[in-house]
Amino acid sequence: MTEEPKFTLEEVDAVATPPRARVEDEAPADKLNRKRDYLEGFLAETPQDLGANEPGGDLYENVIIALREIYDPEIPVNIYDLGLIYGVDIDDQGHAVVTMTLTTPHCPVAETMPAEVELRVSSVPGVRDAEVNLVWDPAWDPQKMSDDAKLELGML
């Protein structure tokens, strides 16, 4: 029993290229301005219904600013860009919980760094109190650093 072919092949010599979408009669400067307008509007847009204690909210961003003011004494980069901060959670009552690590468990600031983070975060207006959870899993590695930190340390 022979099966019927499910499709047929047709050989052609050439296929016409489909037309590209173009804006006619637009000067290059106009095109550049159109792109700038789009980007400015996109970057200026803020998320709707954003709570102050959520990422992007005022309180959350002020906590991140406070964390960026704390520098590792051995590496000239702040602890946020260094990738030592794993999470920041702020509840509706202003209780902030910072989950962080250190570059190594034997870090010379292992006893003082969490206390400094707690002090700085609790001093942010709107934060009632702060708690720091020091974790070792996942372990810190240089890939957790921001591009700015890598550039500062000559790793890019």
C-alpha positions as CSV (number, residue, x, y, z in Angstrom):
1,M,0.0,0.0,0.0
2,T,1.5,3.3,-1.1
3,E,0.9,6.5,0.9
4,E,-0.1,9.7,-0.9
5,P,2.4,12.5,-0.4
6,K,1.2,15.1,2.2
7,F,2.8,18.0,0.4
8,T,4.1,18.9,-2.9
9,L,7.3,20.6,-3.9
10,E,7.5,23.4,-6.5
11,E,10.9,24.6,-7.8
12,V,11.2,28.3,-8.6
13,D,14.0,30.3,-10.1
14,A,13.7,33.4,-7.8
15,V,11.5,34.9,-5.1
16,A,10.8,38.6,-4.9
17,T,12.1,40.3,-1.8
18,P,9.3,41.7,0.3
19,P,9.2,45.5,0.7
20,R,10.7,46.9,3.9
21,A,8.7,49.3,6.0
22,R,10.1,52.8,5.5
23,V,9.2,56.3,6.5
24,E,9.4,58.4,3.3
25,D,10.7,61.9,3.2
26,E,12.3,61.9,6.6
27,A,15.5,63.7,7.2
28,P,18.1,61.9,9.3
29,A,17.9,64.6,12.0
30,D,14.1,64.1,12.2
31,K,14.6,60.4,12.6
32,L,17.1,60.9,15.4
33,N,14.7,63.3,17.2
34,R,11.9,60.8,16.9
35,K,14.1,58.1,18.5
36,R,15.2,60.5,21.3
37,D,11.5,61.4,22.0
38,Y,10.7,57.8,22.3
39,L,13.5,57.0,24.7
40,E,12.9,60.1,26.8
41,G,9.3,59.2,27.2
42,F,10.1,55.6,28.0
43,L,12.8,56.5,30.6
44,A,10.6,59.1,32.2
45,E,7.6,56.8,32.7
46,T,7.2,55.5,36.2
47,P,5.4,52.4,37.2
48,Q,1.8,53.0,38.3
49,D,0.5,52.0,41.8
50,L,4.1,51.6,43.1
51,G,4.4,51.4,46.9
52,A,7.2,53.3,48.6
53,N,8.6,50.1,50.1
54,E,8.7,48.2,46.7
55,P,11.6,48.3,44.3
56,G,11.4,51.6,42.5
57,G,9.5,53.2,45.4
58,D,10.9,56.2,47.3
59,L,11.6,54.3,50.6
60,Y,13.2,51.3,48.9
61,E,15.4,53.5,46.7
62,N,16.5,55.6,49.7
63,V,17.6,52.3,51.5
64,I,19.6,51.4,48.4
65,I,21.2,54.8,48.4
66,A,22.2,54.3,52.1
67,L,23.7,50.8,51.2
68,R,25.7,52.4,48.4
69,E,27.4,54.7,51.0
70,I,28.9,51.7,52.8
71,Y,32.3,50.6,51.3
72,D,34.2,47.4,51.7
73,P,37.4,48.4,53.5
74,E,39.6,46.1,51.3
75,I,37.9,46.8,48.0
76,P,37.2,50.4,46.9
77,V,33.6,49.6,45.9
78,N,30.3,50.0,47.8
79,I,28.7,46.8,49.1
80,Y,25.7,47.1,46.9
81,D,27.6,47.3,43.6
82,L,30.0,44.7,45.0
83,G,27.0,42.3,45.0
84,L,27.0,41.7,48.7
85,I,23.3,42.6,49.1
86,Y,21.1,39.7,48.1
87,G,17.8,41.3,49.0
88,V,16.0,44.2,50.7
89,D,12.4,43.7,52.0
90,I,10.4,46.5,53.7
91,D,7.0,45.8,55.1
92,D,4.2,48.4,55.4
93,Q,5.2,49.3,59.0
94,G,8.7,50.3,57.9
95,H,10.5,47.1,59.1
96,A,13.5,46.6,56.7
97,V,15.2,43.2,56.3
98,V,18.5,43.2,54.4
99,T,19.8,39.8,53.3
100,M,23.5,40.0,52.6
101,T,26.8,38.1,52.5
102,L,30.5,38.9,52.7
103,T,33.2,38.2,50.2
104,T,34.4,35.4,52.5
105,P,33.5,34.0,55.9
106,H,36.9,35.0,57.2
107,C,36.4,38.7,56.1
108,P,38.0,41.1,58.7
109,V,34.7,43.0,58.9
110,A,32.5,40.0,59.4
111,E,31.6,41.2,62.9
112,T,31.2,44.9,62.1
113,M,29.7,45.1,58.6
114,P,26.2,43.7,59.4
115,A,26.0,46.1,62.4
116,E,27.0,49.1,60.1
117,V,24.4,48.0,57.5
118,E,21.7,47.8,60.2
119,L,22.6,51.2,61.5
120,R,22.7,52.9,58.1
121,V,19.4,51.3,56.9
122,S,17.6,52.1,60.2
123,S,18.7,55.8,59.8
124,V,16.8,56.1,56.5
125,P,13.6,58.3,57.1
126,G,10.6,56.0,56.9
127,V,12.4,52.9,58.2
128,R,11.2,52.0,61.7
129,D,13.8,49.4,62.3
130,A,16.2,47.2,60.4
131,E,17.4,43.6,60.5
132,V,20.3,42.1,58.7
133,N,20.4,38.5,57.8
134,L,24.0,37.3,57.0
135,V,24.0,34.3,54.7
136,W,26.7,32.2,53.1
137,D,24.6,30.4,50.5
138,P,24.9,31.2,47.7
139,A,28.5,32.1,48.2
140,W,29.7,35.5,46.8
141,D,31.7,35.5,43.6
142,P,33.0,38.3,41.4
143,Q,30.2,37.7,38.9
144,K,27.7,39.2,41.4
145,M,29.4,42.6,41.0
146,S,27.7,45.3,38.9
147,D,29.4,46.4,35.7
148,D,30.3,49.7,37.4
149,A,32.2,47.8,40.1
150,K,33.9,45.6,37.6
151,L,35.0,48.7,35.6
152,E,36.2,50.4,38.8
153,L,38.4,47.4,39.6
154,G,39.7,47.0,36.0
155,M,37.8,43.7,35.4
156,L,36.0,45.0,32.2
